[in-house]
Amino acid sequence: MPKTKDKPKKKNKKADHPTLADIADRYALYGLSVQEPANETEFFTKTYQELNGRDPRILREDFCGTHAVCCEWVKLHPDNVAYGVDLDPEPLAWGKANLQPQLTDEQRHRIALYEDDVRTAAEVKADVLAAQNFSFFLFKTRDALRDYFVQALANLADDGIMVMDMMGGSECHIEDHKDIRTIESDIKGFKKFKYIWEQNRFNPITADALFYIHFKFRDGSKLDKAFTYDWRFWTIPEVNELLLEAGFSIATVYWEQTDEDGDETGEFEPATEAPADPSWIAYIVARK
Ligand SMILES: C[S@@+](CC[C@H](N)C(=O)[O-])C[C@H]1O[C@@H](n2cnc3c(N)ncnc32)[C@H](O)[C@@H]1O
């Protein structure tokens, strides 16, 4: 009889003891690490009010993913309605299962989700069309980005504004660069975890960039490439020029303000000049 026959089977360690990476919910970790929907909606409302002297009511969240911003929007006012658009059914379903239950039925009914391309004509025109977390960077040519802006303009109501965030600065062009932050949360087992932003590749000739988000946990396990970003790193003047070419009447940069110690305040104001910050985030606001 071969010796090996009665050899006890190797225990499947993974099945017995799943690692934290095995059970991690990447959308929940992403939300905790990079999203601030309350700050976004406050900026949209304040900016629209300043430009139009009244409150915006209809939000369209392009590239909405988990539609966290839509969920925040409907909480702000009983007349606020939100339309979320994303090609991928997975984050949309995650938001329905995990974020919408935090709303009342009445608030939930004021959200409509579309599993669709952002370049599709909207049924309802928006007061604020938001494209957050640098999502439009996935359009890699001037023609592709202009085409998106043309449709975005058509999807806006009169007096509507398109709001996009952008990131940039010399640090964004460094290859093999990692930015690691410890995030704290209330999620059982994930009270502390590491958020890792990896700038894997930047091609100065095309401005193409390949970036990743990874998460690392206290048991040493890692959720590698939880999110991948294959972007063109647009500059602000390129984007502003394309917005005007697409037919927007004006595009304004809102730059983050600093206090007397030079620390960022989280307040963004219109600007035409700014210091050469090695790592900045700004809003572009384009008016119909
Ligand atoms: C960087 S995520 C942004 C998610 C969310 N806006 C946020 O702030 O975190 C980009 C999202 O855009 C979606 N997407 C990519 N191309 C799209 C397109 N052409 N139309 C609609 N959604 C698209 C992806 O499915 C993904 O959910």
The ligand as an ORCA input file, in Angstrom:
! r2SCAN-3c Opt
* xyz 0 1
  C     -13.155     56.432    -10.405
  S     -14.741     55.619    -10.338
  C     -15.571     56.951     -9.592
  C     -16.714     56.587     -8.693
  C     -17.352     57.767     -7.960
  N     -17.711     58.856     -8.830
  C     -16.469     58.312     -6.864
  O     -16.460     59.501     -6.663
  O     -15.818     57.600     -6.187
  C     -15.191     55.685    -12.046
  C     -16.533     55.069    -12.374
  O     -16.851     55.409    -13.722
  C     -17.546     54.322    -14.330
  N     -17.439     54.511    -15.791
  C     -16.348     54.378    -16.576
  N     -16.628     54.744    -17.846
  C     -17.935     55.109    -17.871
  C     -18.807     55.590    -18.889
  N     -18.379     55.794    -20.143
  N     -20.086     55.849    -18.557
  C     -20.529     55.646    -17.297
  N     -19.742     55.228    -16.278
  C     -18.459     54.949    -16.561
  C     -16.878     53.099    -13.761
  O     -17.731     51.988    -13.830
  C     -16.594     53.553    -12.310
  O     -17.633     53.170    -11.443
*
